[in-house]
Amino acid sequence: MTGFLRLVLAVLAFTTPAMARSQDSAREQAGDERISNEADFNRKARTETGGRFLGAPRVMFAIDRSKAPPRIHWIDTKRYLYHFSYLQARYLTLADADAFIDANYSKPDRRFVLGAVVRYPLIARYGVEMWEGDKVEPELLAAMMATLQAGFHAPLTFKPNSTQQLEAARAAGLPVIGIDEAYGAREQLVLNRGRAVGRLVLVADGAEDDLLPGDIALLKAMPIRLPPVAGILSSTFTTPINHVSLLAKTWGIPNAYRAEADRLWAGLAGKQVVLDTRGASVTLRPATAAEVRAAEQSRAVRRIRAPRADLTYSGLPALAEQDSGWASRTGAKAANLGEVARLAMKRSELDFVVPPGFSIPFAFYERFVVANGLAPAIEAITRDGRRNDPAWRRDALAALRARFAAGTIPPGDLDAIVARRRALLGDKALFVRSSTNAEDLPGFNGAGLYDTVPNVVEEAALAAAVKTVWGSLWNERAFAARERAGIDHLAVRAAVLMQAGIDADAAGVMTTIDPFDEQADERRIFIAAKRGIGIRVVEGRKIAEQLIYRPELDSIQVLTRSQDDVMLHFAPGGGVEEVRIDPNRAVLSDDLVRRLGTIGGAIQRAFGSRPQDIEWLVVGDRIMIVQSRDYVRG
């Protein structure tokens, strides 16, 4: 880093919040809050080379209603594909994508109003468009148009993209531009060119999450979000502004609108078809057997392989006995944590610990499955063609988990587990955690798929907790995620990590890379923190305290303070309970932030300098690390 760049970063890092807000405001007022002429518009505009916006330049906008008066952000649409990406890059939102979408579409109290200004070549006019699924009140629509007009150089007219938006515009007394007027009458429109072979699924409202990677989704209305699919066909006229259309470009899949597609091709639903959007028209036809085989082989090439589980090892190793090479015996989570425990012992000056614990290896899971006759039931589900039927799959997996819960751990294994717990952990409360061979894989993170049972106290509850974790291998969300990734379910096994439960004063997540700017040259540590145990942080309930620490400059930037008025503590008899707290206090001191940053850097170096996603907790001034996995880049 040059001396000049270091100086610039230092000035930025040590700028007071008031100065930063003033400087940001000046920059935004000068560049983002007004489009003063056509040249300003052209500098920010993206012009599509195909689809409905062919030759129609557009500039996205976000109106921040938390300001008085509301502030316009005219987004450089050549650089940013999404409103969310721009707002996140400016630290104007720190929510994840799902939370941001839920809070800022179809909500009267939304912070941001999102849309785009489009220049229509056919009529030489500017129009304002919103995503067609965004329900907007007349008052909000009128206020939006007034705010935009005050910051734009030419007359603006609203162009509704749904019946609800048209009715709201009429109620607000706003003139509108019709779809035929703006774009000309269209029976079909290619939004992204391509060809795909897959099962045609007529998607009911709210059923998008049940789609599989090999499906071609036939949509009556474009949803806010969609899992990866092979192709998209919509019977509702849509726009590249919506998230799904942009994702289709990212995935490189065909995406098209065809009037009455749901009626024209309803007879092909559930069958293997070919969707082709490479020509001037949209075609859909039944696939040949050879085409289906070729598509399956192509998808099989991209399948993710679960590492082989060692079913011969039957020890109950303490965390301190393990390192990252133990993943085949005890799973990546436990093995990585063992590596971190070794680092803590070797580098005492880092001043952190890993709560003690031990692993129940894959071999114990295998013996339980065999002893309770579960293997045939598992294989039957994985081989049954109905596993792609969400309702059937949901019921079948629930029945399988019930058999896990009702099963009996072989007496010798249970006695060994209880004895190891007594010898290593005494009567301490436990966190009983999953550690499978189907998580923390290249291309498949697996975070949040499997269950953790907190604060297990009584020995009678221990066996039930272990069976719950084993059974969570067959949660619907885990099964669906593996199905989408092409992971062989029959190769997957569950180990268990038994770890001393810590009733933390504060807990959270730390990444050794800035998730809002992954390409940043300088080192940054991102920290999210809440008071109490860490479940509420990783579940994303309410806003956490969020900070950026720059080690080279020793600067701490507070992005948000925690807004959570509840903390979780251990309940006396086991489990957890909620305790009301004052949400306006800082969670972490500057000293704790700096210490966490130093520990995070050391853990990253221990894992080959790969950026890490680390879970931590604090009791008093003691820092404890409870998980580390490779950070997954966006």
C-alpha angles and dihedrals in degrees: 000000000000121000090243093052091047089052092050091049091048092053091049094045095050097042109122117246091248092051091046092052091049093049093045090050092052093050093047093046089051099045115007107037101059140036102203101181145358092274090059089052094048092050091060100032127109116207115202118226093209144014129038094330093052105151092353110120116214137186120200120224137194121198112205106212093184088080126078106251099022113259124226121219111197101201125219093241093186088065104033124051094186136044086223093057092053095046092046092049088054091047087240089129129027097178121112117255096265094048091047093051093047092051100044108041126072092353121123091209095048117143095215129044108204133197145102141262111228130194109217111210093198093063102017092233138121121241135186118228134186130190108282092235092056110105110207132187119234092242093051091046092052091048091049093053092047092050093048094047091053089058100041131081099220138040114285127206127190117244109197118215098194140034090251092055091048091052091047091051091050091049089051091049093241124152114236141203114229123229094243090048092052101041108006124249112309130187092181138007134190111222096175126011122231148099128253139176118207150113112301110231121190098213119218119211110281094011096100094108091064093065119112130215092255094053128106105215117220104196129193089195130013111252125216093246137016134186117239111290137170096247144347129224121177129193090198120078105251144177137236087236092079120092096242093055090051091047089053088060091049092050092044094231131140114267125179147155120229121176112245091001090151091057097039096051104025089113091065095055111129093017131107109260142171117237112195122184098160096102135054092279136045115248130190123180140153114281123237121238090251091053091050092050092049092050092048091050090050091052091044090059088062096048117128115233120218111224115253113268116228104231095178100070113090105171125118100226123194116236090249089060093057136075135175090286091069095072093107090058105034106014132258097279095057094038093052091047089051088055089052091048089055090050090053091053094046096044104044090163088070086069101213136114139204112228108249120258147135139230132243101211129223092264091070091054090049093051091049091052092049095044092053096043093242099136095082091050092049093049092046092057094046092049098042113107088216091070087096089060102092095207094049092044092049093053095042094051093046089054091049093051089049088057090051090052092048094045126105122237108227105265095237092052094047092048090051092050093049092047093049091049091052094046097046105028106017111203096331117140112259140218106215106204139179123245110177136170089239101071137068090032126144104272094008120071099175094196114165096007099111132051134261122196111208130208100009106181113160122066089229089062093048097077091046091051093051091050090048091055093045091048092050087073082079098048111136092240091052093046092048092047092051091046091054091048093049093240115161105243092205090061093056122100135175126227121184130228113209108197135172107262115235121204093216129205089210136359141175151128131292127192121195090218130056104256090200094054110021092171095057113135095214123072114259133177118205117206129187116188142177134173118261128021117343104250093098092053097053091041090055097229108166124335118309127210102273126194141171116216119197106198096191091056096030088228129146120204115196109213098175139350118229113273094190114119093187131066128191121233133172113275114230095244097040135287123056137290135200122246123192116237142175106267095201100075125096112255099207132037119226089250092057091048092053092047091049090050092052092048091048091053092051092049091050090054090049088059097053094276091292111148110259137214104213133187116208141169137198132217110184102316095331116111120208128187117213104172143011127183135161112279113246112224120223 
